Amino acid sequence: MKKVLSIGAIVLMALLAFQALPVTIGSNELLVEIDIDPDVLNLNSKAKWITCHIELGDNVSDVWVSSIMLNNTIPVDLTAPVEVGDYDGDTVLDLTVGFNRTQVEEYILAYLDLKSIANGTVTLTLTGEFHPPQSFNGSDIVTVSKLLGDANCDGKINLYDAVTMLIIYGCREGQPRWDANVDMAPEYGVIDIYDFVAWLYCCYLP
């Protein structure tokens, strides 16, 4: 009888010790699908945020939003809207967050090799954590240009950029068709005649 009681006590102590340990699901990061918007980014553009949609499904409500970062450098902008939805209509829940656009553009210019070229592609990697403690990450490729007036970020200033501007002429920031890549002149936040004049000027820059 004494032997049985001692074994039971050992088992009970082991269970209590196990419950006191932090729980981690898996040893690897959860790979998630992300979509960065815009996927073409003029590094001279004026706008508040770059948006990121993170496909997390049932884990979406457990995310620690403040833990989310881009390239382990740029923190999520907690003043940007945070939304839960299904933006791509695939029945999997997404978390939408924002990053300060100026910080992202400055990071790309400072740390990525765009000194000798006008445009190129960059990979931005998002990381974060959710409860119970587990990390996740995902990457997306963004096309960038440092040429003012290059709306489609193909490294050229031509009529394709003018067409982009004319299609959304009169559009204001926040509206569905908005494209900050052609918002080149004050008043910022609206596409007007001043942006078109600025684009014409860019056409004649050396």
BAFI-3210 file (N, C-alpha, C; in Angstrom, 3 decimals, decimal comma, padded with zeros to 6 digits):
// residues 206
n [1|2|3|4|5|6|7|8|9|10|11|12|13|14|15|16|17|18|19|20|21|22|23|24|25|26|27|28|29|30|31|32|33|34|35|36|37|38|39|40|41|42|43|44|45|46|47|48|49|50|51|52|53|54|55|56|57|58|59|60|61|62|63|64|65|66|67|68|69|70|71|72|73|74|75|76|77|78|79|80|81|82|83|84|85|86|87|88|89|90|91|92|93|94|95|96|97|98|99|100|101|102|103|104|105|106|107|108|109|110|111|112|113|114|115|116|117|118|119|120|121|122|123|124|125|126|127|128|129|130|131|132|133|134|135|136|137|138|139|140|141|142|143|144|145|146|147|148|149|150|151|152|153|154|155|156|157|158|159|160|161|162|163|164|165|166|167|168|169|170|171|172|173|174|175|176|177|178|179|180|181|182|183|184|185|186|187|188|189|190|191|192|193|194|195|196|197|198|199|200|201|202|203|204|205|206]
n.u [000,827|001,908|003,773|002,195|000,984|003,207|004,015|001,772|001,902|004,239|003,492|001,462|002,907|004,554|002,668|001,711|004,037|004,427|002,196|002,914|004,791|005,538|003,492|004,163|003,301|004,459|007,767|008,620|008,281|005,078|004,163|002,732|000,433|000,903|-000,134|001,008|000,028|000,423|001,482|003,206|005,475|006,224|008,979|008,958|006,466|003,576|001,908|-000,015|000,089|001,323|-000,363|-000,968|-002,146|-002,817|-003,054|-004,595|-006,604|-008,329|-006,666|-006,652|-007,852|-006,254|-003,875|-001,087|-001,075|000,736|003,165|003,876|006,083|007,996|010,574|012,031|012,507|010,777|008,132|004,650|002,192|000,407|-001,514|-002,769|-005,617|-006,939|-008,139|-010,353|-011,194|-012,179|-010,531|-009,762|-011,676|-011,552|-012,615|-011,038|-010,037|-008,582|-006,113|-005,780|-003,344|-001,411|001,573|003,830|004,226|006,298|008,429|008,821|009,570|011,922|013,480|013,796|015,225|017,558|018,668|018,524|019,754|019,536|020,992|022,324|020,444|017,234|014,837|013,392|012,882|011,831|011,955|009,770|009,473|007,234|006,777|005,481|003,536|001,298|-001,239|-001,733|001,800|003,334|005,203|004,869|005,406|005,719|006,193|006,370|006,691|007,624|007,433|009,534|010,279|012,457|012,037|010,503|007,245|007,025|004,618|003,814|006,078|008,066|010,529|010,586|009,450|006,591|003,843|002,169|002,188|000,953|-001,595|-002,464|-002,678|-004,674|-006,879|-007,570|-008,030|-008,954|-009,526|-009,540|-007,511|-008,089|-010,313|-011,611|-010,151|-007,759|-004,354|-001,341|001,059|000,953|000,480|001,908|002,304|001,596|-001,800|-001,464|-003,007|-005,026|-005,690|-004,879|-004,697|-002,207|-000,646|-000,505|000,913|003,321|004,076|004,519|006,742|008,581|009,015|010,876|013,126|016,645]
n.v [-001,208|001,215|001,543|001,991|004,422|006,145|006,115|007,255|009,791|010,745|010,839|012,771|015,042|015,348|016,024|018,487|020,012|020,020|021,489|023,982|024,859|027,013|026,918|025,885|025,813|023,636|023,750|025,316|028,348|029,582|029,542|032,006|033,427|036,531|039,756|042,591|045,927|048,973|046,871|047,867|050,390|053,690|055,406|058,054|058,807|060,229|059,347|057,945|055,234|051,884|049,012|045,782|042,559|039,753|036,364|034,389|032,761|030,852|031,713|034,428|036,121|035,886|037,183|039,130|042,261|044,346|043,073|042,752|043,132|044,551|043,180|042,840|045,356|047,574|048,662|047,721|050,163|051,484|053,410|053,115|051,744|048,666|045,675|042,884|040,473|039,167|039,799|038,859|037,079|034,273|032,704|032,413|033,875|037,125|039,327|042,754|045,199|048,241|049,941|052,615|054,575|056,288|055,425|052,844|053,393|054,874|052,937|051,067|052,606|053,113|050,638|048,776|047,782|050,134|052,111|052,277|051,773|052,480|051,259|048,273|045,031|044,170|042,135|041,942|041,011|039,853|039,542|038,138|037,468|035,188|034,115|030,853|031,246|031,578|032,105|033,757|034,098|035,716|036,470|038,950|040,131|043,259|045,725|048,443|051,943|054,710|056,915|059,923|060,344|057,957|055,944|053,243|051,956|050,887|051,788|053,780|056,926|057,609|057,566|055,628|056,082|058,560|057,869|056,301|058,316|059,959|058,260|058,134|060,748|063,439|061,834|061,084|060,505|057,441|056,706|054,049|053,792|055,010|056,010|056,467|056,747|058,551|060,911|063,648|066,331|069,212|070,147|067,466|064,251|064,354|063,868|066,078|068,935|069,961|067,776|066,624|068,580|068,403|065,847|066,236|067,897|066,078|064,477|065,803|065,863|065,252]
n.w [000,000|000,827|-001,208|-003,458|-002,812|-002,785|-005,450|-006,654|-005,522|-006,684|-009,391|-009,247|-008,432|-010,657|-012,629|-011,667|-011,846|-014,614|-015,485|-014,617|-016,382|-019,219|-022,149|-025,408|-028,755|-030,923|-032,414|-034,444|-036,368|-037,361|-040,658|-042,573|-044,966|-046,490|-047,689|-049,055|-049,432|-051,021|-053,811|-055,609|-055,189|-055,016|-053,931|-053,340|-052,676|-051,026|-048,252|-045,522|-044,581|-045,159|-046,020|-044,625|-045,157|-043,267|-043,352|-041,159|-040,215|-037,797|-035,769|-035,693|-033,795|-031,609|-031,879|-030,898|-031,553|-031,202|-031,378|-033,985|-036,745|-039,469|-041,328|-038,995|-038,025|-038,445|-036,579|-036,159|-036,940|-034,483|-034,611|-036,958|-038,755|-037,518|-038,647|-038,859|-041,187|-044,405|-046,798|-049,317|-050,005|-049,620|-047,676|-045,440|-042,448|-042,174|-040,802|-040,826|-040,851|-040,358|-041,490|-040,873|-043,633|-044,451|-042,819|-043,820|-046,488|-046,080|-044,852|-046,943|-048,812|-047,339|-046,571|-048,598|-051,814|-053,835|-054,936|-057,358|-059,256|-060,784|-060,208|-058,729|-057,146|-053,867|-050,945|-048,323|-044,999|-042,624|-039,141|-036,088|-033,063|-031,410|-029,041|-027,588|-026,653|-029,648|-032,570|-035,771|-039,322|-042,512|-046,005|-048,627|-051,979|-053,191|-055,684|-056,317|-056,854|-057,289|-058,771|-059,118|-060,225|-061,512|-061,702|-062,009|-061,290|-063,014|-063,627|-065,482|-066,801|-068,328|-070,733|-069,666|-066,959|-066,883|-067,776|-065,624|-063,706|-064,859|-064,839|-062,155|-061,566|-059,535|-057,408|-053,906|-050,976|-049,327|-050,725|-052,858|-055,348|-054,935|-055,403|-054,162|-055,463|-057,535|-056,356|-056,256|-055,655|-053,582|-053,052|-050,889|-050,838|-052,618|-056,081|-058,500|-060,740|-060,144|-059,553|-062,069|-063,495|-062,089|-062,841|-065,607|-065,431|-064,366|-066,567|-068,052|-066,579|-066,162]
ca.u [000,000|002,799|004,411|001,202|000,819|004,396|003,979|000,720|002,404|005,227|002,750|000,783|003,911|004,993|001,602|001,707|005,231|004,197|001,243|003,558|005,681|004,887|003,102|004,524|002,768|005,433|009,078|008,896|007,357|003,962|004,294|001,435|000,402|000,647|-000,262|001,312|-000,653|000,495|002,566|004,164|005,681|007,139|009,604|008,749|005,038|003,127|000,726|000,173|000,382|001,358|-001,270|-000,588|-003,187|-002,177|-004,038|-004,338|-007,705|-008,866|-005,716|-006,636|-008,266|-005,260|-002,618|-000,622|-000,835|001,932|004,376|004,092|007,141|008,497|012,026|012,565|012,966|009,699|006,993|003,323|001,716|-000,791|-002,520|-003,428|-006,766|-006,745|-009,408|-010,461|-012,135|-011,763|-010,388|-009,584|-012,838|-011,242|-013,261|-010,057|-009,977|-007,338|-005,896|-005,210|-002,653|-000,709|002,912|004,110|004,752|007,583|009,439|009,099|010,300|013,269|014,205|014,155|016,279|018,786|019,246|018,473|020,672|018,892|021,824|022,763|019,330|016,053|013,750|013,700|011,954|012,331|011,161|009,481|009,072|006,467|006,826|004,607|003,256|-000,068|-001,420|-000,598|003,015|003,905|005,517|004,499|006,076|005,338|006,916|005,756|007,612|007,089|008,210|009,758|010,972|012,831|011,812|009,272|006,443|006,946|003,460|003,760|007,366|008,800|011,808|010,446|008,368|006,014|002,401|001,458|002,024|-000,053|-002,900|-002,806|-003,099|-005,940|-007,955|-008,009|-008,025|-010,007|-009,684|-008,956|-006,973|-009,116|-011,281|-011,164|-009,214|-006,636|-002,996|-000,425|002,227|000,822|000,211|003,269|002,409|000,558|-002,282|-001,392|-004,252|-005,973|-005,035|-005,424|-003,904|-000,837|000,068|-000,252|002,003|004,538|004,452|005,101|008,078|009,424|009,324|012,004|014,289|017,715]
ca.v [000,000|002,374|001,689|002,581|005,836|006,899|006,271|008,234|011,119|011,142|011,196|014,037|016,108|015,543|016,738|019,880|020,670|020,192|022,574|025,258|025,250|027,698|026,012|026,331|024,924|023,418|024,362|026,156|029,446|029,314|030,267|032,538|034,170|037,956|040,545|043,995|046,844|048,607|045,967|048,714|051,466|054,773|055,801|059,490|059,046|060,790|058,681|057,608|053,849|050,717|048,044|044,378|041,588|038,539|035,279|033,639|031,853|030,841|032,342|035,870|036,858|035,677|037,849|040,320|043,205|045,153|042,285|042,620|043,980|044,289|042,995|042,957|046,736|048,550|048,173|048,030|051,484|051,249|054,430|052,704|050,860|047,221|045,080|041,439|040,235|038,215|040,760|038,193|036,247|032,832|032,158|032,345|035,189|037,890|040,490|043,850|046,190|049,249|050,397|053,980|054,491|056,984|054,560|051,747|053,932|055,230|051,676|050,504|053,435|053,072|049,320|047,921|048,242|050,870|053,277|052,325|051,469|053,310|050,473|046,870|044,351|043,915|041,209|042,406|039,883|040,225|038,597|038,480|036,396|035,073|033,295|030,692|031,782|031,026|033,159|033,506|034,977|035,603|037,423|039,375|040,865|044,563|046,440|049,817|052,867|055,975|057,980|060,674|060,309|056,572|055,420|051,775|051,477|050,097|052,441|054,745|057,912|057,638|057,780|054,691|056,753|059,604|057,209|055,965|059,550|060,437|057,350|058,434|062,218|063,882|060,869|061,484|059,425|056,709|056,178|052,739|053,819|055,865|055,539|057,501|056,855|059,710|062,091|064,182|067,758|069,732|069,608|066,019|063,609|064,450|063,913|067,248|069,503|070,185|066,505|066,441|069,496|067,828|064,710|066,793|068,365|064,893|063,937|066,528|065,805|064,429]
ca.w [000,000|000,869|-002,515|-004,363|-002,462|-003,174|-006,911|-006,934|-005,152|-007,699|-010,598|-008,988|-008,440|-012,041|-013,341|-011,211|-012,404|-016,052|-015,680|-014,308|-017,476|-020,333|-023,232|-026,746|-029,786|-031,979|-032,240|-035,597|-036,612|-038,259|-041,920|-042,974|-046,224|-046,304|-048,919|-048,781|-050,343|-052,435|-054,210|-056,328|-054,229|-055,359|-052,677|-053,138|-052,512|-049,753|-047,709|-044,107|-044,230|-046,036|-045,411|-044,742|-044,836|-042,746|-043,356|-039,941|-039,916|-036,431|-034,844|-035,905|-032,596|-030,553|-032,246|-030,192|-032,653|-030,922|-031,637|-035,430|-037,283|-040,815|-041,421|-037,637|-037,845|-038,462|-035,788|-036,657|-036,526|-033,686|-034,919|-038,198|-038,518|-037,388|-039,042|-039,088|-042,272|-045,441|-047,881|-050,607|-050,274|-049,684|-046,470|-044,355|-041,821|-042,285|-039,946|-041,598|-040,029|-041,146|-041,114|-041,291|-045,000|-044,516|-042,223|-044,750|-047,633|-045,632|-044,634|-048,243|-049,398|-046,540|-046,344|-049,772|-052,851|-054,924|-055,213|-058,750|-060,157|-060,575|-059,625|-058,490|-056,251|-052,523|-050,148|-046,973|-044,162|-041,441|-038,021|-034,973|-032,118|-030,917|-027,833|-026,674|-027,280|-030,877|-033,537|-037,163|-040,268|-043,912|-046,849|-049,880|-052,846|-053,581|-056,710|-055,863|-057,753|-056,653|-059,750|-058,941|-061,444|-062,000|-060,967|-062,032|-060,760|-064,008|-063,860|-066,576|-066,706|-069,663|-070,818|-068,795|-065,670|-067,079|-067,843|-064,237|-063,052|-065,423|-064,428|-060,788|-061,394|-058,627|-056,319|-052,641|-050,161|-048,610|-051,674|-053,373|-056,476|-054,568|-055,673|-053,669|-056,332|-058,432|-055,529|-056,307|-055,364|-052,684|-051,797|-050,847|-050,443|-053,727|-057,390|-059,182|-061,836|-059,676|-059,719|-063,500|-063,839|-061,514|-063,689|-066,832|-065,081|-064,208|-067,892|-068,632|-065,694|-066,733]
c.u [000,862|003,452|003,472|001,042|002,021|004,444|002,932|001,174|003,385|004,523|002,065|001,745|004,395|003,962|001,558|002,886|005,049|003,252|001,867|004,457|004,922|004,638|003,483|004,010|003,811|006,730|009,414|007,879|006,251|004,126|002,911|001,559|000,097|000,560|-000,068|000,700|-000,169|001,642|003,510|004,264|006,699|007,671|009,551|007,301|004,711|001,846|001,029|000,727|000,623|000,557|-000,758|-001,749|-002,495|-003,236|-003,740|-005,465|-008,185|-007,937|-005,814|-006,981|-007,251|-003,941|-002,329|-000,193|000,461|003,228|004,750|005,141|007,420|010,009|012,724|013,044|011,819|008,497|005,668|002,910|000,390|-001,841|-003,264|-004,617|-006,344|-008,088|-009,278|-011,534|-011,620|-011,616|-010,287|-010,686|-012,585|-011,759|-012,276|-009,893|-008,588|-007,320|-005,209|-004,629|-001,938|000,669|003,101|004,837|006,119|008,697|009,817|009,931|011,735|014,112|014,675|015,301|017,606|019,456|019,226|019,226|019,920|019,736|022,155|021,651|018,124|014,923|014,195|012,635|012,621|011,393|011,010|008,913|008,405|006,592|005,885|004,372|001,768|-000,103|-002,159|000,719|003,505|004,127|005,051|005,270|005,548|006,033|006,118|006,778|006,926|008,016|008,312|010,478|011,307|012,692|010,481|008,513|006,277|005,845|003,433|005,098|008,092|010,148|011,788|009,324|007,806|004,491|001,592|001,215|000,974|-001,455|-003,374|-003,334|-004,466|-007,116|-008,474|-008,019|-009,225|-010,209|-008,963|-008,487|-008,084|-010,194|-010,720|-010,096|-007,917|-005,287|-002,022|000,788|002,150|000,430|001,531|003,405|001,323|-000,641|-002,212|-002,709|-005,333|-005,177|-005,676|-004,441|-002,450|-000,002|000,407|000,889|003,336|005,010|005,092|006,520|009,047|009,854|010,578|013,210|015,358|017,789]
c.v [001,259|002,625|002,353|004,070|006,655|007,107|007,309|009,647|011,647|011,594|012,542|015,203|016,406|016,323|018,206|020,652|020,951|021,351|023,927|025,745|026,016|026,738|026,623|025,323|024,780|024,151|025,317|027,287|029,005|030,176|030,703|033,260|035,627|038,635|042,005|044,867|048,263|047,644|046,617|050,007|052,478|055,370|057,293|059,806|059,549|060,077|058,275|056,209|052,963|049,635|046,627|043,498|040,275|037,449|034,329|032,688|031,982|031,509|033,862|036,652|036,748|036,399|039,027|041,329|043,986|044,407|042,259|043,624|043,601|044,239|043,209|044,367|047,716|048,011|048,516|049,403|051,304|052,333|054,102|051,798|049,400|046,557|043,571|041,227|039,169|039,005|040,101|037,177|034,762|032,076|031,948|033,742|035,815|038,977|041,548|044,889|047,181|049,560|051,816|053,970|055,160|056,121|053,416|052,242|054,275|053,977|051,087|051,289|053,278|051,710|048,400|048,570|048,870|052,078|053,410|052,035|052,323|052,543|049,030|046,251|044,099|042,926|041,773|041,235|040,379|039,129|039,075|037,285|036,355|034,126|032,012|030,912|030,977|032,171|032,754|034,452|034,722|036,683|037,760|040,188|042,142|045,175|047,901|050,624|054,134|057,153|058,665|060,717|058,926|055,847|053,905|051,128|050,543|050,725|053,454|055,727|058,093|057,778|056,801|055,308|057,849|059,015|056,823|057,178|060,011|059,571|057,703|059,941|062,632|062,975|061,382|060,266|058,782|056,148|054,929|052,798|054,572|055,210|056,647|057,688|058,043|060,969|062,807|065,629|068,169|070,245|068,078|065,438|063,718|064,508|065,036|067,753|069,714|068,904|066,266|067,348|068,957|066,646|065,197|067,286|067,190|064,322|064,595|066,581|064,921|063,063]
c.w [000,000|-000,473|-003,502|-004,099|-002,906|-004,685|-007,304|-006,623|-006,178|-008,974|-010,435|-009,025|-009,856|-012,840|-012,963|-011,785|-013,882|-016,331|-015,425|-015,423|-018,546|-021,480|-024,566|-027,753|-030,884|-031,720|-033,378|-035,703|-037,567|-039,510|-042,380|-044,312|-045,918|-047,673|-048,546|-049,859|-050,058|-052,727|-055,207|-055,529|-054,743|-054,061|-052,421|-052,787|-051,111|-049,334|-046,278|-043,910|-045,437|-045,312|-045,622|-044,284|-044,452|-042,640|-042,194|-039,557|-038,486|-035,423|-034,831|-034,640|-031,462|-030,812|-031,320|-031,251|-032,440|-031,197|-033,115|-035,906|-038,736|-040,781|-040,075|-037,303|-037,652|-037,688|-036,464|-036,131|-035,802|-033,875|-036,211|-037,870|-038,438|-037,652|-039,182|-040,152|-043,211|-046,731|-049,249|-050,902|-050,347|-048,470|-045,316|-043,771|-041,933|-041,223|-040,786|-040,657|-040,948|-040,586|-041,636|-042,634|-045,111|-043,937|-043,160|-045,928|-047,249|-045,385|-045,955|-048,876|-048,660|-046,541|-047,556|-050,920|-054,018|-055,352|-056,694|-059,748|-059,807|-059,909|-059,441|-057,600|-054,909|-051,833|-048,743|-046,178|-042,889|-040,386|-036,924|-034,091|-031,796|-029,728|-028,183|-027,387|-028,486|-031,847|-034,924|-038,056|-041,668|-044,709|-048,095|-050,659|-053,335|-054,630|-056,306|-056,939|-056,984|-057,624|-059,485|-060,268|-062,025|-061,227|-060,917|-061,657|-061,723|-064,356|-064,982|-066,256|-068,104|-069,599|-069,956|-067,417|-065,758|-067,129|-066,447|-063,502|-063,546|-064,989|-063,036|-060,521|-060,537|-057,430|-055,065|-051,840|-049,336|-049,509|-052,351|-054,463|-056,161|-054,860|-055,292|-054,563|-057,282|-057,664|-055,303|-055,881|-054,372|-053,512|-051,830|-050,343|-051,480|-055,034|-058,185|-060,237|-061,419|-059,775|-061,189|-063,975|-063,306|-062,343|-064,989|-066,579|-064,977|-065,540|-068,473|-067,713|-066,332|-066,063]
res [m|k|k|v|l|s|i|g|a|i|v|l|m|a|l|l|a|f|q|a|l|p|v|t|i|g|s|n|e|l|l|v|e|i|d|i|d|p|d|v|l|n|l|n|s|k|a|k|w|i|t|c|h|i|e|l|g|d|n|v|s|d|v|w|v|s|s|i|m|l|n|n|t|i|p|v|d|l|t|a|p|v|e|v|g|d|y|d|g|d|t|v|l|d|l|t|v|g|f|n|r|t|q|v|e|e|y|i|l|a|y|l|d|l|k|s|i|a|n|g|t|v|t|l|t|l|t|g|e|f|h|p|p|q|s|f|n|g|s|d|i|v|t|v|s|k|l|l|g|d|a|n|c|d|g|k|i|n|l|y|d|a|v|t|m|l|i|i|y|g|c|r|e|g|q|p|r|w|d|a|n|v|d|m|a|p|e|y|g|v|i|d|i|y|d|f|v|a|w|l|y|c|c|y|l|p]
***
